[in-house]
Structure formats: C-alpha cells, structure tokens
Amino acid sequence: MISTLERGIKQVGVVAALLLAAIAFNAFVPVQHNPLRPLSLTDPIGFATPIKLSRLKGDFDQCYALLDRAEVGYTALPEGSGTERCPLERPLTLDRSAYPYSVAPLKMTCAQTASLFVWEREIVSPAAEKILGEEVDRILSYGSFSCRNIAGSSNLSEHGRANAIDIRGFRLADGRVIDVRQHWREDSEFGTFLEEVHGGACQLFSVVLGPDYNAAHADHFHFDMGGSSICR
C-alpha cells in the first residue's frame, strides 16, 4: 500500500511539474497567444487577443491604462452619461485614434474603444498597404451611441450601451472612397479590402455583422463587444 508520505510526495511532484509547465508556457509562448500575459494594444493579434479584450469589459481601470499606454486620445465621461433610458457605465468619447472618423467624437465603452484601436492598427492599416498600396485617410462611420432597440426587436441594441460602432466605408489618402454598399463582394481591390477588414474584425469583436447578415446591414459593418458571438 502507498503510505501517506509517499502519496504526499507524489502530489508535491505533480504540483511542481504543473508549476514548471506553467512557467515554461508563460516564458516561451508569444505574448499574443498567451492568455496569462498582460495585454498591450500594440501587440500583434493572436489566439489570446480576443480573450484579453473581453476581460476589459468589467475592468475599467486596466482598460483606461491600456488606452493611455497606446496614446489613444479620449475623454472619460461621468458615470451615468447617456440618457434616462440608456445610462452608461463609465463611457468615454474617442478623441484621437489611429484614424479620424467622419462622425466624431464617438461615445463608446472602453473595451469597445480598445478593440477598435487594435482593429485599426493591426487589420485596417496593413490591409490598406497590402491590397491597395495606399493609406486610409479617414474611416466613414454612422456613429456609435444611439439609445434604441435592435431593429424589429424589443431588446436594447448594443448601440444603446455605447458598445457598438457602424462603419460605412473608408476614404483613402488619394481621395478615393471605399463604400460598403457599393463595393462589398465586388471583384476588385476595394472588395478584397472590405472582406479583409470585415474578417479581421471577427478576431477582435464579439459581434461582426455586414451585408451578408441582413438587409438592415447592406450599407455598413456593425462591430460590438456585447454578450453574443456572431461573425456574418
């Protein structure tokens, strides 16, 4: 029979092995794939990025600190900012990001803002360079906060929580405009670019909707950090 001492030694050995494995994992797995390593908004996108971004939903202090380190310009708004029906929990206005927006300032949650910045930096910018050979000058948007229900539903939209943004297109540095309604699924560099930035958003946001989802999204992409998980 195994004595209590022998059993204890084996248990200590198992714990030590697990601890060493965790240390090795933390040391050698790249930060973007390692859920144990802290998030930086300037890290490349990896397997752990959506997990880390999701954790920011309830950690406002950490989220604001990440925006500060990434030099994202924002104004923190008072608790309850919004409307009587749609009070908001510690929202902000986005004042400066990787790109200017046609609708500004955008009122959003911190986690939504952090995800948007990563999308701009790690998806939009390289896609524009690779596919278009041109820089994006401005992102065209329908806005973010809007105290309203989901179309055809009695449920509050994530826009009513300042937790969503609608993107309708992009203006390039040479003046050309990429329009979601006009160029989605088009056999062109504009169509390819839109597919790239839409697909990339699915790596970061909880919900990504576009023209393939329904007619209500025929002219824009919807990104949000709500509780659902959809990429369409």
C-alpha positions as CSV (number, residue, x, y, z in Angstrom):
1,M,0.0,0.0,0.0
2,I,1.1,3.6,-0.7
3,S,1.8,5.4,2.6
4,T,0.6,8.9,3.3
5,L,4.1,10.2,3.0
6,E,4.5,8.6,-0.5
7,R,1.2,10.0,-1.6
8,G,2.2,13.4,-0.4
9,I,5.5,13.2,-2.2
10,K,3.7,12.3,-5.4
11,Q,1.2,15.1,-5.0
12,V,4.1,17.6,-4.5
13,G,5.8,16.2,-7.6
14,V,2.6,16.7,-9.7
15,V,2.2,20.3,-8.4
16,A,5.9,21.1,-9.1
17,A,5.6,19.6,-12.6
18,L,2.5,21.7,-13.3
19,L,4.2,24.8,-12.0
20,L,7.2,24.3,-14.2
21,A,5.0,23.7,-17.2
22,A,3.1,27.0,-16.5
23,I,6.4,28.8,-16.1
24,A,7.7,27.4,-19.4
25,F,4.4,28.2,-21.1
26,N,4.5,31.8,-19.9
27,A,8.1,32.2,-20.9
28,F,8.2,30.7,-24.3
29,V,4.7,31.2,-25.8
30,P,4.5,34.5,-27.7
31,V,2.6,37.2,-25.8
32,Q,-0.2,37.4,-28.4
33,H,-1.0,33.7,-27.9
34,N,-0.6,33.6,-24.2
35,P,-3.7,34.4,-22.1
36,L,-1.5,34.6,-18.9
37,R,0.5,37.6,-20.2
38,P,-0.9,41.1,-19.9
39,L,-2.5,42.7,-22.9
40,S,-0.9,45.6,-24.8
41,L,-2.9,47.3,-27.5
42,T,0.2,47.4,-29.7
43,D,0.8,43.6,-29.6
44,P,0.2,41.6,-32.8
45,I,-3.2,39.8,-32.9
46,G,-3.0,36.2,-31.6
47,F,-5.1,33.4,-30.2
48,A,-5.3,35.1,-26.8
49,T,-6.2,38.6,-28.1
50,P,-10.0,38.3,-28.0
51,I,-9.8,36.7,-24.6
52,K,-7.8,39.6,-23.2
53,L,-10.0,42.2,-24.9
54,S,-13.1,40.6,-23.5
55,R,-11.7,40.8,-20.0
56,L,-11.6,44.6,-20.3
57,K,-15.4,44.8,-20.2
58,G,-15.5,44.9,-16.5
59,D,-12.0,46.2,-15.7
60,F,-12.3,49.9,-16.4
61,D,-9.1,51.0,-14.7
62,Q,-7.0,48.5,-16.6
63,C,-8.7,49.4,-19.9
64,Y,-8.1,53.1,-19.4
65,A,-4.5,52.4,-18.6
66,L,-4.1,50.4,-21.8
67,L,-5.5,53.3,-23.8
68,D,-3.1,55.7,-22.1
69,R,-0.1,53.5,-22.9
70,A,-1.2,53.2,-26.5
71,E,-1.6,57.0,-26.7
72,V,-5.2,56.8,-27.7
73,G,-6.9,60.2,-27.1
74,Y,-10.1,60.1,-25.1
75,T,-12.2,61.9,-22.6
76,A,-13.6,59.9,-19.7
77,L,-17.3,60.7,-19.1
78,P,-19.1,60.8,-15.8
79,E,-20.9,57.7,-14.5
80,G,-24.4,57.5,-15.9
81,S,-23.7,59.6,-19.0
82,G,-26.1,58.8,-21.7
83,T,-29.9,59.1,-21.4
84,E,-32.5,58.3,-18.8
85,R,-33.4,55.0,-20.7
86,C,-29.8,54.3,-21.6
87,P,-27.5,55.3,-18.7
88,L,-23.9,54.3,-19.4
89,E,-21.3,52.8,-17.1
90,R,-18.0,54.8,-17.3
91,P,-18.1,55.6,-21.0
92,L,-15.7,57.8,-22.9
93,T,-15.5,59.9,-26.1
94,L,-12.8,58.9,-28.6
95,D,-10.9,62.0,-29.4
96,R,-7.8,60.6,-31.2
97,S,-7.1,57.1,-32.6
98,A,-5.1,55.6,-35.4
99,Y,-7.5,57.2,-37.8
100,P,-10.0,60.1,-37.7
101,Y,-13.7,59.3,-38.0
102,S,-16.3,61.0,-40.1
103,V,-18.6,61.1,-37.0
104,A,-16.8,62.5,-34.1
105,P,-16.4,62.3,-31.2
106,L,-17.6,58.7,-30.8
107,K,-19.1,57.9,-27.4
108,M,-18.2,54.3,-26.5
109,T,-17.3,51.9,-23.8
110,C,-13.6,51.5,-23.0
111,A,-13.5,47.8,-24.2
112,Q,-15.1,48.7,-27.5
113,T,-12.6,51.6,-27.9
114,A,-9.6,49.3,-27.2
115,S,-10.9,46.7,-29.7
116,L,-11.4,49.4,-32.3
117,F,-7.9,50.7,-31.9
118,V,-6.4,47.2,-32.3
119,W,-8.6,46.7,-35.5
120,E,-7.3,50.0,-36.9
121,R,-3.7,49.3,-36.2
122,E,-3.4,45.5,-36.9
123,I,-6.1,45.0,-39.5
124,V,-7.0,48.2,-41.4
125,S,-3.5,49.6,-41.8
126,P,-1.7,46.5,-43.1
127,A,-4.7,45.6,-45.3
128,A,-4.6,49.0,-47.0
129,E,-0.9,48.8,-47.6
130,K,-1.0,45.2,-48.9
131,I,-4.1,45.3,-51.0
132,L,-4.5,49.0,-52.0
133,G,-0.9,50.3,-51.8
134,E,-2.4,53.4,-50.2
135,E,-3.1,54.7,-46.7
136,V,-6.5,55.1,-45.2
137,D,-7.1,58.8,-44.5
138,R,-10.5,58.6,-42.7
139,I,-12.9,55.9,-41.5
140,L,-16.5,56.7,-42.5
141,S,-19.0,55.9,-39.8
142,Y,-22.7,56.1,-38.9
143,G,-21.7,56.6,-35.3
144,S,-21.7,54.6,-32.1
145,F,-24.0,55.5,-29.2
146,S,-27.7,55.6,-30.0
147,C,-30.4,54.8,-27.4
148,R,-32.6,52.5,-29.5
149,N,-33.7,48.9,-29.8
150,I,-32.4,46.3,-32.2
151,A,-34.4,46.7,-35.5
152,G,-37.6,44.7,-35.3
153,S,-37.0,43.8,-31.7
154,S,-37.9,45.0,-28.2
155,N,-34.3,44.3,-27.0
156,L,-31.9,47.2,-26.5
157,S,-29.2,47.5,-29.1
158,E,-25.6,47.4,-28.1
159,H,-25.6,51.0,-29.6
160,G,-27.8,51.8,-26.6
161,R,-25.0,50.7,-24.3
162,A,-22.3,52.7,-26.3
163,N,-20.9,49.3,-27.1
164,A,-21.1,49.3,-30.9
165,I,-20.0,51.2,-33.9
166,D,-21.2,51.2,-37.5
167,I,-18.6,51.5,-40.3
168,R,-19.9,52.5,-43.8
169,G,-16.6,53.0,-45.6
170,F,-13.1,54.4,-45.9
171,R,-11.6,57.4,-47.5
172,L,-8.1,56.9,-48.9
173,A,-5.2,59.4,-48.8
174,D,-5.5,59.8,-52.6
175,G,-9.2,60.8,-52.2
176,R,-10.8,57.5,-53.4
177,V,-13.7,56.3,-51.3
178,I,-14.5,52.6,-50.4
179,D,-18.2,52.2,-49.8
180,V,-19.6,49.1,-48.1
181,R,-22.9,49.2,-50.0
182,Q,-21.2,49.7,-53.4
183,H,-18.1,47.6,-53.1
184,W,-18.9,44.6,-50.8
185,R,-18.3,41.3,-52.6
186,E,-17.1,43.3,-55.7
187,D,-14.4,41.5,-57.7
188,S,-11.9,44.4,-57.1
189,E,-9.2,45.6,-54.8
190,F,-11.9,47.5,-52.9
191,G,-14.0,44.4,-52.5
192,T,-11.0,42.4,-51.3
193,F,-10.1,45.1,-48.8
194,L,-13.6,45.1,-47.3
195,E,-13.5,41.4,-46.9
196,E,-10.1,41.6,-45.2
197,V,-11.2,44.2,-42.6
198,H,-14.5,42.5,-42.0
199,G,-12.9,39.2,-41.4
200,G,-10.2,40.7,-39.3
201,A,-12.8,42.3,-37.1
202,C,-14.1,38.9,-36.3
203,Q,-10.9,38.2,-34.5
204,L,-11.5,41.0,-32.0
205,F,-15.1,41.9,-31.6
206,S,-17.9,39.7,-30.1
207,V,-20.3,40.5,-32.9
208,V,-19.4,41.5,-36.5
209,L,-22.3,42.0,-39.0
210,G,-22.3,43.1,-42.6
211,P,-24.3,43.0,-45.8
212,D,-24.4,39.1,-45.7
213,Y,-26.2,39.2,-42.4
214,N,-29.4,41.0,-43.5
215,A,-30.8,44.0,-45.5
216,A,-30.5,46.3,-42.5
217,H,-26.7,46.0,-42.7
218,A,-26.5,46.3,-46.5
219,D,-24.5,49.5,-46.3
220,H,-22.3,49.1,-43.2
221,F,-20.4,46.9,-40.9
222,H,-21.6,46.6,-37.3
223,F,-19.0,45.8,-34.6
224,D,-19.8,45.3,-30.9
225,M,-18.4,43.9,-27.7
226,G,-21.8,42.5,-26.4
227,G,-22.5,39.1,-25.0
228,S,-23.3,37.3,-28.3
229,S,-20.8,35.7,-30.7
230,I,-21.5,36.3,-34.4
231,C,-19.4,36.8,-37.5
232,R,-21.5,37.3,-40.6
